[in-house]
Amino acid sequence: MEVTIYLLEDEGIRSKTTRFPFKTEATLKKHLTSIYGSANMDKVEWDIIEPEEEEGLEEIEEPETEIGSYLKRKMRRKK
């Protein structure tokens, strides 16, 4: 899976896109916890990049800001 990782630092948000050999988000979370530590996981966000859809009709979405995307992910995790 291809993932963009966002690390919230005092200087701002740092991001990095990487490929991981994982199939589930739970495995990805365990791996990121081993890298950043469980105490720092509240500063780590990620966005799984979905593969391109095949040709045909596509849903048009409005562009989001970086902060708006971050807040939506936070709200989804707390449910």
C-alpha positions as CSV (number, residue, x, y, z in Angstrom):
1,M,0.0,0.0,0.0
2,E,1.1,3.5,-0.7
3,V,0.8,5.9,2.2
4,T,1.5,9.6,2.9
5,I,2.6,10.0,6.5
6,Y,2.1,13.4,8.2
7,L,4.2,14.2,11.3
8,L,3.0,17.2,13.3
9,E,6.0,19.1,14.6
10,D,6.5,22.5,16.3
11,E,7.7,23.9,12.9
12,G,4.6,22.6,11.1
13,I,3.5,19.5,9.3
14,R,6.1,17.3,7.6
15,S,4.9,14.7,5.1
16,K,6.4,11.8,3.4
17,T,4.9,9.3,0.8
18,T,6.1,5.8,1.1
19,R,5.2,2.3,0.0
20,F,4.6,-0.4,2.7
21,P,4.3,-4.1,2.1
22,F,1.2,-4.2,4.4
23,K,-2.4,-5.1,3.5
24,T,-4.3,-3.6,6.4
25,E,-4.4,-0.3,8.2
26,A,-4.0,-2.1,11.6
27,T,-0.6,-3.5,10.5
28,L,0.5,-0.1,9.2
29,K,-0.5,1.5,12.6
30,K,1.6,-1.1,14.5
31,H,4.6,-0.4,12.2
32,L,4.3,3.3,12.7
33,T,4.0,2.9,16.4
34,S,7.2,1.0,16.5
35,I,8.9,3.8,14.5
36,Y,7.5,6.9,16.3
37,G,6.6,5.4,19.7
38,S,3.2,5.1,21.3
39,A,3.6,8.4,23.2
40,N,4.0,10.3,19.9
41,M,1.3,8.6,17.9
42,D,-1.1,11.6,18.5
43,K,1.3,13.6,16.3
44,V,1.3,11.0,13.4
45,E,-1.4,10.9,10.8
46,W,-1.6,9.0,7.5
47,D,-3.5,8.9,4.3
48,I,-3.7,5.7,2.3
49,I,-3.4,6.4,-1.4
50,E,-6.1,4.5,-3.3
51,P,-5.2,3.3,-6.8
52,E,-6.6,5.2,-9.7
53,E,-10.1,4.2,-10.8
54,E,-10.5,2.7,-14.2
55,E,-11.9,4.9,-17.0
56,G,-15.5,5.8,-16.7
57,L,-17.6,8.1,-14.6
58,E,-15.8,9.6,-11.6
59,E,-17.1,11.4,-8.6
60,I,-15.9,15.0,-8.5
61,E,-14.8,16.1,-5.0
62,E,-14.1,19.6,-3.9
63,P,-10.4,20.2,-3.1
64,E,-9.6,20.2,0.7
65,T,-7.1,22.1,2.7
66,E,-4.3,20.3,4.5
67,I,-5.8,21.2,7.9
68,G,-9.3,20.3,6.9
69,S,-8.1,16.8,5.8
70,Y,-6.2,16.4,9.1
71,L,-9.3,17.3,11.2
72,K,-11.5,14.9,9.2
73,R,-9.1,12.0,9.9
74,K,-9.0,12.8,13.6
75,M,-12.8,12.8,13.8
76,R,-13.0,9.4,12.0
77,R,-10.6,7.8,14.4
78,K,-12.4,9.0,17.5
79,K,-15.7,7.4,16.5
